[in-house]
Amino acid sequence: MSEPDPANDASGHRARLRQRLIEGGSDALLDHELLEYLLTLAIPRRDTKPLARSLIAAFGSLAAVFTADAESLRRADLTDGMIGAIKIAQASAVRLLKSEVAARPVLGSWQALTDYLHVAMAHRMNESARVLHLNSRNMLIRDELISEGSVDQAAVYVREVARRALELGSAAIILVHNHPSGDPSPSRQDIALTKEIIGALKPFGIQVHDHVVIGSGGHASLRSLGLL
C-alpha cells in the first residue's frame, strides 16, 4: 500500500486553512497558521506546522520572522525556497504600505507612515537609517536607505544628507532610523545629529519635519517629544 501523499493533504487541514483565509481575510488565521500556509508554497510535501511554530518561537514573533535577514533564516535551517516565500510576503507588505504613504501628503497620513516604517525597519537586526524626501506639498518624492551598520550604530553623514536633499530639490525631509534593541527612545547622539542636520539644511530653506526612531516596541518622534 502506498503512503498518503502529504501534498494532497488527506486530512484536509490545508484546504481548511485556505478556505478560512479566503472567506475571513487576514484576521481569520493565527500567526503560526499564516506562516504555516505560506511555507506550504515552498515545501508542499511536508507538514509545515511544527516549523512555523518553531520559527515564531525562535525569532519572537511573526513580524520578526518576515523581517529577519536571509542569513538568520538560513541558520534556522530554512532552504532558499522557504526564504524566498517569506521574503516575497515581506516585500508585498512593505510595498502595499509604502503605496499608501506615497498617495497622500505625509504629514496628513502619519499613521500610514509609521505603519510602513514599522514593517520595513522595526525588526532589523542591525541599525539602519533612511531619509524621506518631500516636495513643497509634503508628498514623498524619494525614500532612501542611506546607511546600514552594526547592532547599535549606523553612520549618517550630515554633508551627504544635505547634498542629496539639494540634488533632489527637496523642500523638507524626515529622518528615520531603527533601534535593534526594540526601545525607540532617542539617544543623545540621535538628538545631536538631528540638530546638526537641521543647521546644515536651514541656509537652503529645507526643513527637517521630524526624526522618527523605530523599535519593535513602537516608535518615537523627536518633534512630538519637543526635541527639535
Stockholm file with secondary structure:
# STOCKHOLM 1.0

chainA/1-228         MSEPDPANDASGHRARLRQRLIEGGSDALLDHELLEYLLTLAIPRRDTKPLARSLIAAFGSLAAVFTADAESLRRADLTDGMIGAIKIAQASAVRLLKSEVAARPVLGSWQALTDYLHVAMAHRMNESARVLHLNSRNMLIRDELISEGSVDQAAVYVREVARRALELGSAAIILVHNHPSGDPSPSRQDIALTKEIIGALKPFGIQVHDHVVIGSGGHASLRSLGLL
#=GR chainA/1-228 SS CCCCCGGGCTTCHHHHHHHHHHHHCGGGSCHHHHHHHHHHTTCTTSCCHHHHHHHHHHHSSHHHHHHSCHHHHHHTTCCHHHHHHHHHHHHHHHHHHHHHHHTSCGGGCHHHHHHHHHHHHTTCSSCEEEEEEECTTCCEEEEEEEEECSSSCCCCCHHHHHHHHHHHTCSEEEEEEECTTSCCCCCHHHHHHHHHHHHHHGGGTCEEEEEEEEETTEEEETTTTTCC
#=GC SS_cons         CCCCCGGGCTTCHHHHHHHHHHHHCGGGSCHHHHHHHHHHTTCTTSCCHHHHHHHHHHHSSHHHHHHSCHHHHHHTTCCHHHHHHHHHHHHHHHHHHHHHHHTSCGGGCHHHHHHHHHHHHTTCSSCEEEEEEECTTCCEEEEEEEEECSSSCCCCCHHHHHHHHHHHTCSEEEEEEECTTSCCCCCHHHHHHHHHHHHHHGGGTCEEEEEEEEETTEEEETTTTTCC
//
